[in-house]
Amino acid sequence: MTGVLTTDHPAWPEASVGGRVRAVRTASGVWVLSWDRDGLHMSCAVGTEDAKPVVVTADPACLPEAVPAGLRAGLLGLGSVQRLANPWLWDSITTAILRQVVRAGQARKLYRAWCTRYGTTIDTPHGPLAVAPSTEQVLALDEAQFAEVGARFHRSALLAAAKSYEQHCVHWQQMNAADLVDALVTIPRIGPWTASAAAADFTGDFSVYPHDDLAVRTWAAQIAPDHDWPDKKDKAFGPMWTGWTGSDHTALHTLTLSTLAWGSHAR
């Protein structure tokens, strides 16, 4: 395998001809992205091309020596890792909220139902694709509409986040990943996990991702089953994970993003 695109975000369904496809909103319009054996393709479908989506990269070959050999070998098999830095902070926040208290598969279904029912759908060469509803659209929904797509539990968090986003989005979008995490946790019902996941998705900086997340733990254990991993309830995993990279944020970004990429593809 010479390289992969990380498709952990639920907006990446399989394309009818193979590969993955996604619609994203930027500051100037809606773009359609597709990934196939020839790489990543982007085209502006609505609006202008002034604000183009940005792809971040990670190279497992640059991981520090402290990373266990079995984990390093598994990640090296991926080659270069690419991931779209979500160009719309509101979508990142929405996605992280909809992932609260549900399994990954259910979160994907919920996110896609949410976008299809209340978001904006565009016609593309790959079929119709939907982007998330705006804050204005979310604030206009009643309780029954949240319940229709299975988002009743997430209603209060989404409403609180939409109100805060409308007040602070201009400032938030200029922040670095760590400061953005601190800002997002001030929203009611947004805890450290949700804030970190949203900030990593938007900035593309996975050094702030919640490193003791179940997905990171699960894939790491599958990549290197012979390593002596802490028990799932043991809080030692996070310090162990960050300890391998020390103060090198780029290495921590690479280690975490590559592990999530492995879970999306190599398994």
C-alpha positions, 0 to 999 in steps of 0.5 A, a space after each residue: 500500500 503506497 498511501 491512503 486517505 483517512 475516511 473516518 469522518 462519516 461524510 465519506 460514503 462509498 462511491 458507486 464506482 468504488 472509492 469514496 466521495 464527499 461534499 464539503 462546505 468551504 467559506 466560498 461554496 460547496 466542493 465535491 471530493 472523490 478518492 480512487 486508485 488515482 488519488 484525490 480529486 476536487 471540484 467546486 460544485 456550488 459557489 466559487 473556488 476562492 476557498 479550496 479544501 486543504 489536505 493534511 498529511 502524515 508520514 509514519 516513516 518519521 515516527 520516533 524510535 520510542 514507538 513500539 516496533 510492532 506498531 511502527 511496522 503496521 503503520 509503515 505499511 500504510 505509506 503516506 497518510 492524507 486527511 481532509 481538514 474539515 473546512 467548515 468548523 460547524 460541521 466538525 462540531 456537529 459531527 463530534 456531538 452526534 458521535 456522543 454516546 453512540 457506536 461508530 456505525 450508528 454515528 455514521 447513520 445518524 450523521 448521514 440521516 441528519 444531513 439528508 433530512 435537514 441539510 443541503 443536498 446537491 446533485 453530483 456525478 456520483 449521485 446526490 450528496 448532502 452537507 450538514 444543516 447550518 446553525 440557522 437551520 438547526 435553531 429552527 428545528 423543533 423537538 419532534 424533528 430532532 427525534 425523527 432522525 434519532 437525535 433527540 439526545 443530542 438536541 440540547 448540545 446542538 442548540 447550545 453549540 449553534 448559539 455559541 457558534 453564531 457568536 464566536 465563529 469568526 474568532 474560533 476559526 482563527 485559533 490553533 488546535 489547542 486553543 480551539 479545544 479550550 474554547 469549545 469546552 465552554 459550550 454546555 454539554 461539550 466535554 473534552 472528548 467532543 471538543 478535542 475531536 472537533 478541533 482535530 477534524 477542523 484544524 487537521 492537527 491530530 496532536 489534540 485528538 483524544 488519544 485514549 479514545 476507544 478507536 485509537 486503543 482498538 486499532 493500536 491493539 490490533 496492529 501490535 497484538 503482542 505489545 503489553 497494552 493497558 486494560 481498556 479501563 486503565 488510564 495509563 494509555 493516554 500518558 503512554 501514547 503521548 510519552 512515545 512522542 514527548 514534546 514533538 507535536 508533529 510526531 503525536 499527530 502522525 502517530 494518532 492519525 496513522 493509527 486511525 487511518 489503519 482502522 479505516 483501511 487496512 483492517 
